[in-house]
Amino acid sequence: MVASMGMNVIPADDLGVRKAISHFYFKDDIQSAETIRRFAENKFSRLMRDCLVYLLMAYRMGL
């Protein structure tokens, strides 16, 4: 999913991705896929894929 064959993309429609980013950056207020996509592109740019891996791990660990 996240690796996407080496491409730097974000599956913003994925509920887990939306929950993780919303948790850490929007005070648990679940954002739309388009908002998540724009936020990630602006905030993480070329490191988007790598940041997403760590955000998902931290969210699943309850950090």
C-alpha positions as CSV (number, residue, x, y, z in Angstrom):
1,M,0.0,0.0,0.0
2,V,2.4,2.7,1.2
3,A,5.4,1.6,-0.9
4,S,3.5,2.1,-4.2
5,M,6.4,0.8,-6.2
6,G,8.7,3.6,-5.1
7,M,6.3,6.4,-6.0
8,N,5.8,9.2,-3.5
9,V,2.0,9.0,-3.2
10,I,-0.5,9.0,-0.3
11,P,-3.6,6.9,-0.2
12,A,-5.7,9.7,1.2
13,D,-9.0,7.8,0.7
14,D,-7.8,5.1,3.2
15,L,-9.6,5.6,6.5
16,G,-6.6,4.5,8.5
17,V,-4.5,7.2,6.8
18,R,-7.1,9.8,7.4
19,K,-7.5,8.8,11.1
20,A,-3.7,8.9,11.7
21,I,-3.1,12.3,10.1
22,S,-6.3,13.7,11.7
23,H,-5.2,12.4,15.1
24,F,-1.7,14.0,15.0
25,Y,-2.5,17.2,13.1
26,F,-6.3,18.0,13.4
27,K,-7.0,17.0,17.1
28,D,-8.8,13.8,16.0
29,D,-11.3,15.7,13.8
30,I,-11.5,13.3,10.8
31,Q,-10.7,15.3,7.6
32,S,-11.8,14.6,4.0
33,A,-9.5,12.7,1.7
34,E,-8.8,15.9,-0.3
35,T,-7.9,17.8,2.8
36,I,-5.5,15.0,3.8
37,R,-4.0,14.9,0.4
38,R,-3.3,18.7,0.2
39,F,-2.0,18.7,3.8
40,A,0.4,15.9,3.2
41,E,1.7,17.3,-0.1
42,N,2.3,20.7,1.6
43,K,3.6,19.4,4.9
44,F,5.8,16.4,3.8
45,S,6.3,17.0,0.1
46,R,9.0,14.6,-1.1
47,L,9.1,12.7,2.2
48,M,5.4,12.0,2.2
49,R,5.6,8.2,1.8
50,D,8.2,7.9,4.6
51,C,6.3,10.2,7.0
52,L,3.1,8.2,6.4
53,V,4.8,5.0,7.5
54,Y,5.8,6.5,10.8
55,L,2.5,8.2,11.4
56,L,0.6,5.0,10.8
57,M,2.9,3.1,13.2
58,A,2.6,5.7,15.9
59,Y,-1.1,5.8,15.6
60,R,-1.4,2.0,15.8
61,M,0.9,2.0,18.9
62,G,-1.4,4.6,20.6
63,L,1.3,7.3,20.8
